[in-house]
């Protein structure tokens, strides 16, 4: 070993070198710890993955874009809670921005997994995409993996007017044109031919009695939902609102409306925000249509084609008069049961419209 002697300047230089080497070595040893800490603190990009799903070559999806799961994860900030636009029986809806800068609404479906579900989902997405109307929310694309079902829609800038036809599913575009959302989702969610689901999906107050009790849905289930939606638009109230208990009112909008009609208080039904700027006869007609749509028996509810004609003034008077006669008979049949004032029949399982105030 050769003993080295340093001058002051060379010693300081060597000290600097040694210090640099020591610092470098320390950094080298610390690097794994630093990288691990950074990896723990960063956003969970490692969750971005894509799993290919089974495809059916016979299905033609036309102009629909098939998004990758990674695209939609990036667009929604990995489905961040801050991007949630709404939630319902079908799942959550997230606001997203695609790589081209366009805004979209991504609906992440909540469903039970079934054998062959991927091919069936793809086929039914094709069916939904065929429904084109200026008042139906256009499906822009979809994403399908063994673990995810996602639908991509244009983002509606003005939100909703307020899962099943209800006011919250009526969206407003930038020109305030009404667009119906969630179109066709009942078909995507109910896979069995009997249309019986293992769990009732919907919002309290909008669910038809037969769907609530049996899990069976039909076209008349949405007719009921349409009637409730009309009442929401007329009254400006929610279909189910516990706040009404403060005034000893019914929490169910349908029961609340029927109670006020029985007391002939039509003016109390109309949304106060309208400030009496409405035509009373038109409001009465809308309420009649709504109550015809929300009859307890699905067989007694009109078809939507009949509803359209009634809204145009064709056949409503006859339908309403016929219903009033049937209602009188029913009240007579119930009369012997009213033994005292404590017995009250007011159940959503027996929904019937009441007679509107006076002749017109």
Secondary structure as GFF3:
##gff-version 3
##sequence-region A 1 360
A	DSSP	alpha_helix	8	41	.	.	.	ID=ss1
A	DSSP	three_ten_helix	45	47	.	.	.	ID=ss2
A	DSSP	beta_strand	65	66	.	.	.	ID=ss3
A	DSSP	alpha_helix	69	75	.	.	.	ID=ss4
A	DSSP	three_ten_helix	81	83	.	.	.	ID=ss5
A	DSSP	beta_strand	84	88	.	.	.	ID=ss6
A	DSSP	beta_strand	91	97	.	.	.	ID=ss7
A	DSSP	beta_strand	103	109	.	.	.	ID=ss8
A	DSSP	alpha_helix	117	129	.	.	.	ID=ss9
A	DSSP	beta_strand	139	144	.	.	.	ID=ss10
A	DSSP	beta_strand	149	154	.	.	.	ID=ss11
A	DSSP	three_ten_helix	167	169	.	.	.	ID=ss12
A	DSSP	beta_strand	170	172	.	.	.	ID=ss13
A	DSSP	beta_strand	178	180	.	.	.	ID=ss14
A	DSSP	alpha_helix	185	189	.	.	.	ID=ss15
A	DSSP	alpha_helix	209	214	.	.	.	ID=ss16
A	DSSP	alpha_helix	219	235	.	.	.	ID=ss17
A	DSSP	three_ten_helix	242	247	.	.	.	ID=ss18
A	DSSP	alpha_helix	253	262	.	.	.	ID=ss19
A	DSSP	three_ten_helix	266	268	.	.	.	ID=ss20
A	DSSP	three_ten_helix	272	274	.	.	.	ID=ss21
A	DSSP	alpha_helix	280	293	.	.	.	ID=ss22
A	DSSP	three_ten_helix	298	300	.	.	.	ID=ss23
A	DSSP	alpha_helix	304	311	.	.	.	ID=ss24
A	DSSP	alpha_helix	316	335	.	.	.	ID=ss25
A	DSSP	three_ten_helix	348	350	.	.	.	ID=ss26
###
